[in-house]
Amino acid sequence: MRVVRLPSPHAVRSAIVASLRHGDATLDSTARALRISGRTLQRHLGRMGTSHSEMLAGIRLDIACRLLMDSTQRLSDISKFLGYANASSFSRTFMRLKKIQPLVYRRQQLAGKHGRVRQHNRPHGIDR
Protein backbone atom coordinates (compact mmCIF):
# COMPACT_ATOMS: atom_id res chain seq x y z
CA MET A 1 0.00 0.00 0.00
CA ARG A 2 1.39 3.37 -1.05
CA VAL A 3 1.22 6.14 1.54
CA VAL A 4 0.45 9.56 0.08
CA ARG A 5 1.82 12.48 2.03
CA LEU A 6 -0.86 15.16 1.96
CA PRO A 7 0.15 18.78 1.50
CA SER A 8 -0.05 21.39 4.24
CA PRO A 9 -2.57 24.24 3.91
CA HIS A 10 0.38 26.52 3.11
CA ALA A 11 1.52 24.21 0.29
CA VAL A 12 -1.99 24.13 -1.18
CA ARG A 13 -2.20 27.93 -0.98
CA SER A 14 1.20 28.28 -2.69
CA ALA A 15 0.15 25.90 -5.47
CA ILE A 16 -3.05 27.88 -6.05
CA VAL A 17 -1.10 31.17 -6.19
CA ALA A 18 1.32 29.62 -8.69
CA SER A 19 -1.52 28.28 -10.83
CA LEU A 20 -3.14 31.74 -10.79
CA ARG A 21 0.10 33.21 -12.17
CA HIS A 22 0.00 30.65 -15.00
CA GLY A 23 -3.65 31.44 -15.72
CA ASP A 24 -4.90 27.97 -14.82
CA ALA A 25 -6.22 28.06 -11.25
CA THR A 26 -8.26 24.86 -11.47
CA LEU A 27 -8.52 22.06 -8.95
CA ASP A 28 -6.75 19.72 -11.36
CA SER A 29 -3.84 22.09 -12.02
CA THR A 30 -3.39 22.63 -8.28
CA ALA A 31 -3.50 18.87 -7.67
CA ARG A 32 -0.96 18.26 -10.45
CA ALA A 33 1.38 20.83 -8.90
CA LEU A 34 1.03 19.03 -5.56
CA ARG A 35 1.50 15.63 -7.23
CA ILE A 36 -1.78 14.19 -6.00
CA SER A 37 -5.06 13.45 -7.75
CA GLY A 38 -7.81 16.01 -7.94
CA ARG A 39 -10.12 13.75 -5.94
CA THR A 40 -7.49 13.30 -3.20
CA LEU A 41 -7.06 17.07 -3.01
CA GLN A 42 -10.85 17.53 -2.77
CA ARG A 43 -11.10 15.02 0.08
CA HIS A 44 -8.09 16.52 1.86
CA LEU A 45 -9.49 20.06 1.64
CA GLY A 46 -12.89 18.78 2.79
CA ARG A 47 -11.27 17.31 5.90
CA MET A 48 -9.62 20.69 6.48
CA GLY A 49 -13.08 22.29 6.32
CA THR A 50 -12.61 24.08 3.04
CA SER A 51 -12.66 23.55 -0.71
CA HIS A 52 -10.50 24.55 -3.65
CA SER A 53 -13.03 27.17 -4.74
CA GLU A 54 -13.18 28.69 -1.23
CA MET A 55 -9.40 28.85 -1.03
CA LEU A 56 -9.17 30.30 -4.53
CA ALA A 57 -11.77 32.97 -3.70
CA GLY A 58 -9.88 33.92 -0.53
CA ILE A 59 -6.54 34.10 -2.32
CA ARG A 60 -8.01 36.17 -5.15
CA LEU A 61 -9.51 38.55 -2.59
CA ASP A 62 -6.20 38.89 -0.69
CA ILE A 63 -4.31 39.61 -3.90
CA ALA A 64 -7.00 42.01 -5.13
CA CYS A 65 -6.85 43.99 -1.88
CA ARG A 66 -3.07 44.20 -2.07
CA LEU A 67 -3.13 45.29 -5.72
CA LEU A 68 -5.82 47.87 -5.09
CA MET A 69 -3.83 49.35 -2.18
CA ASP A 70 -0.33 49.18 -3.61
CA SER A 71 -0.71 49.87 -7.30
CA THR A 72 -2.36 52.07 -9.82
CA GLN A 73 -3.35 49.12 -12.02
CA ARG A 74 -6.70 49.41 -13.73
CA LEU A 75 -9.52 47.14 -12.56
CA SER A 76 -9.50 45.41 -15.93
CA ASP A 77 -5.81 44.50 -15.49
CA ILE A 78 -6.37 43.28 -11.92
CA SER A 79 -9.38 41.22 -12.97
CA LYS A 80 -7.47 39.67 -15.87
CA PHE A 81 -4.51 38.83 -13.61
CA LEU A 82 -6.85 37.15 -11.11
CA GLY A 83 -8.56 35.09 -13.80
CA TYR A 84 -11.94 36.81 -13.94
CA ALA A 85 -13.78 37.02 -17.25
CA ASN A 86 -13.96 40.81 -17.05
CA ALA A 87 -13.79 43.80 -14.70
CA SER A 88 -17.51 43.75 -13.93
CA SER A 89 -17.34 40.10 -12.86
CA PHE A 90 -14.41 40.96 -10.60
CA SER A 91 -16.22 44.01 -9.21
CA ARG A 92 -19.38 42.01 -8.43
CA THR A 93 -17.38 39.33 -6.62
CA PHE A 94 -15.33 41.90 -4.69
CA MET A 95 -18.50 43.74 -3.70
CA ARG A 96 -20.16 40.51 -2.56
CA LEU A 97 -17.17 39.48 -0.42
CA LYS A 98 -16.00 42.84 0.94
CA LYS A 99 -19.33 44.74 0.90
CA ILE A 100 -17.59 47.66 -0.82
CA GLN A 101 -16.80 48.53 -4.43
CA PRO A 102 -13.15 47.97 -5.44
CA LEU A 103 -12.50 51.61 -6.39
CA VAL A 104 -14.06 52.86 -3.15
CA TYR A 105 -11.90 50.35 -1.25
CA ARG A 106 -8.81 51.68 -3.07
CA ARG A 107 -9.69 55.30 -2.24
CA GLN A 108 -10.28 54.47 1.44
CA GLN A 109 -7.03 52.53 1.70
CA LEU A 110 -5.02 55.25 0.00
CA ALA A 111 -6.61 57.94 2.19
CA GLY A 112 -5.78 55.90 5.29
CA LYS A 113 -2.23 55.29 4.12
CA HIS A 114 -1.66 58.98 3.39
CA GLY A 115 -3.18 59.91 6.75
CA ARG A 116 -0.74 57.61 8.55
CA VAL A 117 2.19 59.03 6.58
CA ARG A 118 1.20 62.61 7.47
CA GLN A 119 0.92 61.70 11.15
CA HIS A 120 4.41 60.21 11.16
CA ASN A 121 5.88 63.28 9.45
CA ARG A 122 4.64 65.80 12.04
CA PRO A 123 7.25 67.64 14.08
CA HIS A 124 7.48 66.56 17.71
CA GLY A 125 5.36 68.52 20.15
CA ILE A 126 2.45 69.04 17.75
CA ASP A 127 -0.59 67.05 18.86
CA ARG A 128 -3.03 67.73 16.04
C-alpha positions in Angstrom: 0.0 0.0 0.0 1.4 3.4 -1.0 1.2 6.1 1.5 0.5 9.6 0.1 1.8 12.5 2.0 -0.9 15.2 2.0 0.1 18.8 1.5 -0.1 21.4 4.2 -2.6 24.2 3.9 0.4 26.5 3.1 1.5 24.2 0.3 -2.0 24.1 -1.2 -2.2 27.9 -1.0 1.2 28.3 -2.7 0.2 25.9 -5.5 -3.1 27.9 -6.1 -1.1 31.2 -6.2 1.3 29.6 -8.7 -1.5 28.3 -10.8 -3.1 31.7 -10.8 0.1 33.2 -12.2 0.0 30.7 -15.0 -3.6 31.4 -15.7 -4.9 28.0 -14.8 -6.2 28.1 -11.3 -8.3 24.9 -11.5 -8.5 22.1 -9.0 -6.7 19.7 -11.4 -3.8 22.1 -12.0 -3.4 22.6 -8.3 -3.5 18.9 -7.7 -1.0 18.3 -10.4 1.4 20.8 -8.9 1.0 19.0 -5.6 1.5 15.6 -7.2 -1.8 14.2 -6.0 -5.1 13.5 -7.8 -7.8 16.0 -7.9 -10.1 13.8 -5.9 -7.5 13.3 -3.2 -7.1 17.1 -3.0 -10.8 17.5 -2.8 -11.1 15.0 0.1 -8.1 16.5 1.9 -9.5 20.1 1.6 -12.9 18.8 2.8 -11.3 17.3 5.9 -9.6 20.7 6.5 -13.1 22.3 6.3 -12.6 24.1 3.0 -12.7 23.6 -0.7 -10.5 24.6 -3.6 -13.0 27.2 -4.7 -13.2 28.7 -1.2 -9.4 28.9 -1.0 -9.2 30.3 -4.5 -11.8 33.0 -3.7 -9.9 33.9 -0.5 -6.5 34.1 -2.3 -8.0 36.2 -5.1 -9.5 38.6 -2.6 -6.2 38.9 -0.7 -4.3 39.6 -3.9 -7.0 42.0 -5.1 -6.9 44.0 -1.9 -3.1 44.2 -2.1 -3.1 45.3 -5.7 -5.8 47.9 -5.1 -3.8 49.3 -2.2 -0.3 49.2 -3.6 -0.7 49.9 -7.3 -2.4 52.1 -9.8 -3.3 49.1 -12.0 -6.7 49.4 -13.7 -9.5 47.1 -12.6 -9.5 45.4 -15.9 -5.8 44.5 -15.5 -6.4 43.3 -11.9 -9.4 41.2 -13.0 -7.5 39.7 -15.9 -4.5 38.8 -13.6 -6.8 37.1 -11.1 -8.6 35.1 -13.8 -11.9 36.8 -13.9 -13.8 37.0 -17.2 -14.0 40.8 -17.1 -13.8 43.8 -14.7 -17.5 43.8 -13.9 -17.3 40.1 -12.9 -14.4 41.0 -10.6 -16.2 44.0 -9.2 -19.4 42.0 -8.4 -17.4 39.3 -6.6 -15.3 41.9 -4.7 -18.5 43.7 -3.7 -20.2 40.5 -2.6 -17.2 39.5 -0.4 -16.0 42.8 0.9 -19.3 44.7 0.9 -17.6 47.7 -0.8 -16.8 48.5 -4.4 -13.2 48.0 -5.4 -12.5 51.6 -6.4 -14.1 52.9 -3.1 -11.9 50.4 -1.3 -8.8 51.7 -3.1 -9.7 55.3 -2.2 -10.3 54.5 1.4 -7.0 52.5 1.7 -5.0 55.3 0.0 -6.6 57.9 2.2 -5.8 55.9 5.3 -2.2 55.3 4.1 -1.7 59.0 3.4 -3.2 59.9 6.8 -0.7 57.6 8.6 2.2 59.0 6.6 1.2 62.6 7.5 0.9 61.7 11.2 4.4 60.2 11.2 5.9 63.3 9.5 4.6 65.8 12.0 7.3 67.6 14.1 7.5 66.6 17.7 5.4 68.5 20.2 2.5 69.0 17.7 -0.6 67.1 18.9 -3.0 67.7 16.0 
